[in-house]
Amino acid sequence: MASGDSTSRLIIIKAQFISAN
């Protein structure tokens, strides 16, 4: 598991969640 990939996913998901709101 690449920690960098996990961080990127969290950032993308958080960004999408903010955009949805």
C-alpha positions as CSV (number, residue, x, y, z in Angstrom):
1,M,0.0,0.0,0.0
2,A,1.5,3.3,-1.1
3,S,1.0,6.0,1.6
4,G,1.4,8.7,-1.1
5,D,-1.5,7.1,-3.1
6,S,-3.7,7.0,0.0
7,T,-3.0,10.6,0.8
8,S,-3.8,11.7,-2.8
9,R,-7.1,9.7,-2.6
10,L,-8.1,11.4,0.6
11,I,-7.3,14.8,-0.8
12,I,-9.3,14.1,-4.0
13,I,-12.3,12.7,-2.0
14,K,-12.3,15.7,0.4
15,A,-12.1,18.1,-2.6
16,Q,-15.0,16.4,-4.3
17,F,-17.0,16.4,-1.0
18,I,-16.4,20.2,-0.6
19,S,-17.4,20.8,-4.2
20,A,-20.5,18.8,-3.8
21,N,-21.5,21.0,-0.8
